[in-house]
Amino acid sequence: DQGLIERHEREIFPLMHKRYLFAEVRNFYLYDFWTPQGSVNENVFAYSNGNEFERALVLYNNSYEKAVGWIKTSAGYAVKNPDGSKSMKQAVLSDALRLHAEDSWFVLLQEQTSGLWYIRSSSAVSQAGLYIELNGYQRQVFWNIQEVQDSAVYPIRRLCEELNGSGVYDISEALHDMTHRTVYQGFFEVFQPAVFRSLADVALAKRPLDEAFRNDLQAKLSFFFWRVRDFTGTMIEPSEVIHAVLMDLEGCFNLGHVASLFQDQKTLTKAAGLLDIRLRDPSHLIYVFLAKAVLARLSDVATASGTGPNSKAIFESWYLDRKVLRLLLDLGVPWVEAHHAVQWLKILIETRDWAKNLDLSARKEGEILARLVSLLEVRQAMGVHDFDGKVWFNKEGFDYVLWWFFASAVSETLAVNKDLHVAGDAIKILYQLVEDWKLKAEKGGFLLEHLLNTEEAFETNSKLAQEKPKAKKSPKPKAQQ
């Protein structure tokens, strides 16, 4: 029975791995379950256990009837006195869980089966006990129990009041949802499935970019970036940033049909084909470039005078990566591909404008490549690994990495160059650069040190440039006879 096995793996085996939390008797306490009518419900089994570092609370309703009530004091248990006699005692739940009685403390409990976290006031648990609702034959196991204190930087009291007893999957994210509500209101105006489907349809030439859609998009972007400004308190005027984002989005739209834009330039056939094939299969890759066009300019509004965190740092610290991941899942992107797309979104945000003012000298090319490959996420995508005392990388992984950087640079080129001849020339240079890097990787045997060795190429080119042809010596005149 595969379903039974999966349920054991999900619900039973994790408990068995922490057997020490449930099997010992030193800190075991069995509690009475008091109903609102003031009687003990004998069908509910409730006990706490733990050790010096961890605590757990287990509840089970052994009845068809729903059980509602509180647990506060344990059933009586015998304690041996120094004189050999025994006396009955009762433990208090707040003491067993080692909770503070002060009003500023709150206890976090994770329910093992659902994974949900719950927040309860420590002082309320100390005074009235823990309120519990159990359906017929339902059980709950609370573990990862910890206590936190309310403060200005960690407003757990406010979150507890807002949740009003409900659970959340992530306390930190729930706090961000509460404290960053201003930003998220604007974010979800743009980052919603209907908007991104329409943007992708424009990029993949499935619908035109009509004036009504453009105006609606501009209004949504304006709402988002003004919310960013309000949240960060900068005095930056978002209008210029919004205009730049619209240009970047147009670059993404053109990225989706490079082949038709440059159909009269035969030298761009290979570059256009490379972009077109990967963007359309899988088609969700276009979502990454569309999201990058908006989010790569966060710091332009959120930080004043270029000081403060960059766009990637803001993207992560505001938990926007999690929001984009859920958006992709809502758009039907499978989990693994969605997670992979978010990783590449972070990389592209961090490496925006990597090809700006490109200098095609050998040293500059090498420095650019070294900077791109220095990112941990890029090395992982390349399959960088140690073997036999050397560091290698994977050919297919490297080709894939270069495709992402090439496509990102092409979209940026198309955003700033409305003249197709100028844009076409820039794309040719980018494509040749990528092909040169591929050739260098192959000649270097896919060894990382050879790929990143910029000095050899620079010195070779310098010597060739500086080397002058030696003048031939004229033959000595023969002595006259």
C-alpha positions in Angstrom: 0.0 0.0 0.0 2.0 3.0 -1.3 -0.3 5.5 0.3 0.2 3.9 3.7 4.0 3.9 3.2 3.9 7.6 2.2 1.8 8.5 5.2 4.3 6.7 7.5 7.2 8.6 5.9 5.3 11.9 6.3 3.8 11.5 9.8 5.3 8.5 11.7 9.0 8.3 10.7 9.8 11.9 11.7 8.5 11.2 15.2 10.6 8.0 15.4 13.7 9.9 14.6 13.0 12.0 17.7 12.1 9.1 19.9 14.0 10.6 22.8 11.4 13.4 23.0 8.5 11.0 23.6 9.9 7.9 25.3 11.5 9.1 28.5 9.7 9.5 31.8 11.6 12.1 33.7 9.8 15.1 32.1 6.6 13.3 31.3 3.3 14.9 32.4 -0.2 13.8 31.6 -2.8 16.6 31.6 -6.5 16.9 32.3 -8.5 18.3 29.4 -11.0 20.8 30.9 -14.2 21.6 28.9 -16.0 25.0 28.9 -18.6 23.3 31.2 -15.9 22.8 33.9 -15.6 19.0 33.6 -12.7 16.8 32.5 -13.0 15.2 29.1 -11.6 11.7 29.7 -11.5 10.9 26.0 -8.7 13.3 25.3 -5.1 12.2 26.1 -2.7 15.1 26.5 0.9 14.9 27.6 4.1 16.8 27.4 7.6 15.5 27.4 11.1 16.6 26.5 14.7 17.0 27.6 17.1 19.8 28.5 16.9 21.4 25.1 13.6 20.3 23.4 10.0 20.0 24.4 7.0 18.4 22.8 3.2 18.3 23.4 1.0 15.4 22.2 -2.9 15.4 22.1 -5.3 12.8 20.9 -9.1 12.7 20.9 -10.3 9.1 21.3 -13.9 9.8 20.4 -16.2 10.7 17.4 -17.2 13.8 19.2 -15.3 17.1 18.7 -13.4 18.1 21.8 -12.9 21.7 22.9 -11.2 22.9 26.0 -8.0 23.8 27.9 -5.0 22.0 29.3 -3.2 23.7 32.2 -2.5 21.3 35.1 -1.4 17.7 35.0 -3.0 14.8 36.6 -1.7 14.1 40.1 1.5 12.0 40.4 3.3 10.7 43.4 6.6 12.2 44.6 8.8 10.5 47.1 9.7 12.7 50.1 13.1 12.6 51.9 11.5 10.7 54.8 10.3 7.9 52.5 6.7 9.0 52.4 4.9 10.0 49.2 2.8 13.0 48.4 0.7 13.9 45.3 1.7 16.8 43.1 0.5 18.4 39.9 2.6 20.1 37.2 1.7 23.2 35.3 1.9 23.3 31.5 3.7 26.6 31.5 6.4 25.2 33.8 6.7 22.0 31.8 7.2 24.1 28.6 9.5 26.5 30.6 7.6 29.6 29.7 7.9 33.1 31.1 4.9 34.6 32.9 5.7 38.1 31.7 3.3 39.7 29.1 6.0 40.4 26.5 6.8 36.7 25.9 5.1 34.4 23.3 5.5 30.7 22.6 5.8 29.3 19.1 4.6 25.7 18.5 4.8 23.8 15.2 2.2 21.1 14.5 4.0 18.2 13.1 1.4 16.8 10.6 0.3 20.0 9.0 3.6 21.9 9.4 1.7 25.0 10.6 3.2 27.2 13.3 1.0 28.7 16.0 1.6 31.6 18.3 0.3 31.9 21.9 0.9 34.4 24.6 3.1 32.8 27.3 1.3 34.8 30.1 -2.1 33.6 28.8 -0.9 30.0 28.8 0.4 30.5 32.4 -2.8 31.9 33.6 -5.5 30.1 31.7 -3.8 27.2 30.0 -3.6 26.3 26.3 -6.8 26.3 24.3 -7.3 23.2 22.1 -9.8 22.1 19.5 -9.7 18.4 18.3 -12.1 16.8 15.8 -13.2 13.2 16.2 -10.1 10.9 16.5 -7.8 13.8 15.6 -4.4 14.0 17.0 -1.9 16.9 17.2 1.8 16.8 17.9 3.5 20.1 18.7 7.3 20.3 18.6 10.0 22.8 17.8 8.5 24.7 20.8 10.4 27.9 21.5 9.7 31.2 23.2 10.4 34.6 21.8 10.0 38.2 23.1 8.1 40.9 21.5 10.1 44.0 20.4 10.1 46.8 17.9 12.2 44.8 15.5 10.3 41.6 16.1 6.6 42.5 16.6 5.4 39.0 17.4 2.6 40.4 19.6 1.0 42.2 16.7 1.3 39.1 14.5 -0.3 37.0 17.2 -3.2 39.4 17.4 -3.6 39.5 13.6 -3.6 35.7 13.3 -6.1 35.3 16.1 -5.3 31.7 16.7 -4.7 30.7 13.1 -1.5 28.9 12.0 1.1 29.9 9.3 3.7 27.9 7.5 6.5 30.3 8.2 6.7 32.8 11.1 9.4 34.9 9.5 7.4 35.2 6.2 4.2 36.0 8.1 6.1 38.8 9.9 7.3 40.1 6.6 3.8 39.9 5.2 2.6 42.1 8.1 5.5 44.6 8.2 6.0 44.9 4.4 2.3 45.1 3.6 2.7 48.4 1.8 5.2 46.9 -0.6 3.3 43.7 -1.1 0.1 45.6 -2.1 2.0 47.1 -5.0 3.9 44.0 -5.8 0.8 41.9 -6.2 -0.7 44.4 -8.6 2.1 43.5 -11.1 3.0 40.0 -10.0 -0.2 38.2 -10.5 -0.9 35.3 -13.0 -3.2 37.3 -15.3 -0.7 40.1 -15.8 2.2 37.7 -16.4 0.3 35.6 -18.8 -0.5 38.7 -20.8 3.1 39.8 -20.7 4.3 36.4 -21.9 1.7 36.4 -24.7 3.1 39.7 -25.9 6.7 38.5 -25.7 5.9 35.3 -27.6 3.8 37.2 -30.2 0.5 35.6 -29.1 -1.1 39.0 -28.6 -0.3 42.6 -29.6 0.9 45.3 -27.2 -2.1 47.5 -27.5 -2.4 51.0 -25.9 -5.0 49.9 -23.3 -2.8 47.1 -22.0 0.3 49.4 -21.9 -1.5 52.0 -20.0 -2.9 49.5 -17.5 0.6 48.1 -17.1 2.1 51.5 -16.5 -0.5 52.2 -13.8 0.3 48.9 -12.0 4.0 49.6 -12.1 3.5 53.1 -10.8 1.4 51.8 -7.9 4.2 49.2 -7.1 7.2 51.6 -7.2 5.3 54.4 -5.3 4.6 51.8 -2.6 8.3 50.9 -2.5 9.2 54.6 -2.1 6.6 55.0 0.7 8.0 51.9 2.5 11.6 52.9 2.3 11.1 56.6 2.9 13.3 57.8 0.0 12.5 61.0 -1.8 13.3 59.5 -5.2 10.8 60.3 -8.0 9.7 56.9 -9.4 8.6 58.2 -12.8 12.0 57.8 -14.5 12.4 54.3 -13.1 9.0 53.3 -14.3 9.9 54.6 -17.8 13.1 52.6 -17.7 11.2 49.4 -16.6 8.7 49.8 -19.5 11.7 50.0 -21.8 13.2 46.9 -20.3 9.9 45.1 -20.7 9.9 46.1 -24.4 13.3 44.6 -24.6 11.8 41.3 -23.3 9.0 41.5 -25.8 11.5 41.9 -28.6 13.6 39.1 -27.1 10.7 36.7 -27.9 10.8 37.3 -31.6 14.4 38.3 -32.5 14.2 36.0 -35.6 11.4 38.1 -37.2 13.1 41.4 -36.2 16.3 40.6 -37.9 15.1 38.4 -40.7 17.0 40.5 -43.2 20.3 40.2 -41.4 21.5 36.7 -42.2 24.5 36.9 -39.9 22.1 36.9 -36.9 20.3 33.7 -37.9 22.2 31.4 -35.4 21.8 33.9 -32.6 18.1 34.3 -33.2 17.6 30.6 -33.5 19.4 29.9 -30.2 17.2 32.5 -28.4 13.9 31.4 -30.1 14.2 27.7 -29.4 15.0 28.0 -25.7 12.4 30.7 -25.0 9.6 28.7 -26.5 10.6 25.3 -25.0 10.1 25.6 -22.1 8.0 28.7 -22.6 8.0 29.7 -18.9 11.6 30.9 -19.2 10.3 34.2 -20.5 8.7 34.8 -17.1 12.2 35.1 -15.7 13.2 38.0 -18.0 9.9 39.8 -17.5 10.3 39.6 -13.7 13.9 40.7 -14.0 12.9 43.8 -16.0 10.8 45.0 -13.1 12.8 43.8 -10.0 16.3 44.7 -11.2 15.5 48.3 -10.7 14.2 48.0 -7.1 17.3 49.7 -5.7 16.8 52.7 -8.0 13.8 53.7 -5.9 14.5 51.9 -2.5 18.0 53.3 -1.9 19.0 57.0 -2.0 22.1 58.1 -3.9 23.2 54.6 -4.7 23.9 53.8 -1.1 22.4 50.8 0.6 21.6 47.3 -0.5 21.4 46.3 -4.2 18.3 45.0 -5.9 19.2 41.4 -5.3 19.7 42.0 -1.6 16.3 43.8 -1.4 14.7 41.1 -3.4 15.8 38.4 -0.9 15.4 40.4 2.3 11.8 41.3 1.4 11.1 37.7 0.7 10.1 38.6 -2.9 11.8 35.4 -4.1 9.2 33.4 -2.3 6.4 35.5 -3.8 7.8 35.0 -7.3 8.1 31.2 -6.7 4.4 31.0 -5.7 3.5 33.1 -8.8 5.3 30.6 -11.0 3.6 27.7 -9.4 0.2 29.4 -9.9 1.2 29.8 -13.6 1.5 26.1 -13.8 5.3 25.8 -13.7 6.4 22.6 -12.0 8.1 22.9 -8.6 11.6 22.0 -9.7 11.5 24.3 -12.8 10.0 27.1 -10.7 12.7 26.9 -8.1 15.3 26.8 -10.9 13.7 29.9 -12.5 13.9 31.9 -9.3 17.6 31.0 -8.9 18.3 32.4 -12.3 16.2 35.5 -11.6 18.5 36.3 -8.7 21.5 35.8 -10.9 20.3 38.0 -13.7 19.2 40.7 -11.2 22.7 40.7 -9.7 24.5 40.7 -13.1 22.3 43.3 -14.8 24.3 45.3 -17.4 27.1 42.8 -17.4 27.7 43.5 -21.1 27.3 47.3 -20.9 30.1 49.2 -22.7 31.6 45.9 -23.7 35.3 46.1 -24.4 36.4 43.2 -26.5 40.0 43.2 -25.5 41.2 39.8 -24.4 41.8 41.0 -20.8 38.4 42.6 -20.5 36.7 39.6 -21.9 38.4 37.4 -19.4 37.6 39.8 -16.5 33.9 39.8 -17.4 33.8 36.0 -17.6 35.7 35.7 -14.3 33.2 38.0 -12.6 30.2 36.1 -13.9 31.7 32.7 -13.0 32.7 33.9 -9.5 29.0 33.7 -8.4 28.3 30.5 -6.4 25.0 29.9 -8.1 26.6 30.1 -11.6 29.3 27.6 -10.6 26.7 25.2 -9.4 24.8 25.5 -12.7 28.1 24.9 -14.6 28.6 21.7 -12.6 31.9 22.9 -11.1 33.5 20.0 -9.2 36.9 18.6 -7.9 38.4 15.5 -9.4 41.9 14.2 -9.3 43.2 17.4 -7.7 41.7 19.7 -10.4 38.6 21.8 -10.8 36.4 20.9 -13.7 33.1 22.0 -15.1 30.4 20.6 -17.3 30.2 21.5 -21.0 26.4 21.4 -21.2 26.1 23.3 -17.9 28.5 26.0 -19.2 26.5 26.3 -22.5 23.3 26.7 -20.5 24.9 29.4 -18.3 26.1 31.3 -21.3 22.6 31.1 -22.9 21.1 32.9 -19.9 23.7 35.6 -19.9 23.5 36.0 -23.6 19.6 36.3 -23.5 19.7 38.7 -20.6 22.2 41.0 -22.5 20.2 40.8 -25.7 17.1 41.9 -23.9 19.0 44.9 -22.4 20.4 45.7 -25.8 17.0 45.7 -27.4 15.6 47.9 -24.6 18.1 50.8 -25.2 18.6 50.5 -29.0 15.6 51.2 -31.1 17.7 51.3 -34.2 17.7 47.6 -35.3 21.0 48.0 -37.2 22.7 49.2 -34.1 21.0 46.5 -32.0 21.9 43.9 -34.5 25.6 44.8 -34.5 25.6 44.7 -30.7 24.0 41.2 -30.7 26.5 40.0 -33.2 29.3 41.0 -30.9 27.6 39.3 -27.9 27.1 36.1 -29.9 30.7 36.1 -31.0 31.8 36.6 -27.4 29.8 33.7 -26.2 31.1 31.5 -29.0 34.7 32.5 -28.1 34.1 31.5 -24.5 32.7 28.2 -25.6 35.8 27.6 -27.8 38.1 28.6 -24.9 36.4 26.2 -22.6 36.8 23.4 -25.1 40.4 24.1 -25.8 41.1 24.3 -22.0 39.7 20.8 -21.6 36.8 22.2 -19.4 39.3 23.0 -16.6 38.2 26.0 -14.6 41.7 27.4 -14.2 42.2 27.4 -18.0 38.8 29.1 -18.5 39.6 31.9 -16.1 43.2 32.4 -17.1 43.1 35.9 -18.5 46.8 36.6 -18.4 47.8 34.1 -21.0 45.5 35.4 -23.6 46.3 39.0 -22.7 50.1 38.4 -22.9 49.8 36.6 -26.1 47.8 39.3 -27.8 50.2 42.0 -26.4 53.2 40.3 -27.7 51.7 39.9 -31.2 50.7 43.6 -31.2 54.1 44.8 -30.0 56.2 42.5 -32.1 57.6 44.2 -35.2 58.8 42.4 -38.2 62.6 42.3 -38.4 64.1 44.3 -41.2 66.0 42.1 -43.7 69.7 42.8 -43.8 70.8 43.8 -47.3 73.5 41.6 -48.7 77.0 42.9 -48.4 78.3 44.2 -51.8 80.8 41.8 -53.3 84.3 43.1 -53.6 85.1 44.2 -57.1 87.6 42.1 -58.9 
